[in-house]
Amino acid sequence: MELVFPGINGAIVDETDVPGLGAALVAVSRDEGRRRAYGEQSARLVATFSLETWAEALTDCGLRLAS
């Protein structure tokens, strides 16, 4: 289950792209409206989660990191 949707509630940056991560952080730090919108969208997304869906998402994340 995806938790971050680029441009809707955050940004996805390749883990090896240090300049890209820096650019994404600077962009969101300079845009209060974007931060607020990302937060609101994230709150809506997690409001639908139960303990079971949270556990499934965490397990999926761990499995992806392990592979």
N, C-alpha and C positions, 0 to 999 in steps of 0.2 A: 504494500500500500504506500503510495507516494504521499508525502507530507508537504513538500515544497513544489510549488507551481511557478515557474519563472514568470516574472512580471505581474503575478497575481498576489503572492504572499511571500516572495523572496527571490533569490537568485541561486542558480546551481553553477558551481565553478569546479573544474577539474582539480582534484587534490594536489596536483603538481604545478598548477598555474598560480604561482605566488603573485605575479603582477595582476592577473585577472581577479584574484581575491581582493587585493588591495583596491583595485578600481571599483569593484562591487561595493566594498565597504565605504569608500569615499562617496560614491554616488548616493547611497542610502543615507549616509550621515548628513549630507547637504540638503536633503529633501524631506522636510517634515511631513508633507502630505503623503509621500510614498511610504514613510515609516508607519504613519497612522493607518493607511489603507492595508499595508501588509499585516499589521497587527490585527485589524478588524477581520480580514479574510482568514487569518490563522485561527482566531477565536471561533469563527463560524465553523471552520473545519473540525476543530477538536471538540466542539460542543456535541458532535454526533458520535463521538467515541465512547465505547464502553470499556470496562476493564479488559474484556476479551479482545476487542479490536486493538487496544493499545498493546497487549501482550503479543498479538500476532504481528503487528507492525515492528515491534522491538525485535522479535525473533527473526523476521525477514531481514531487518537491517543487520543483525549479527551474522546471519548466514551469508549475506552479500559481502560483508567485511572479511569473513573467513575464507571466501573463495578467491 
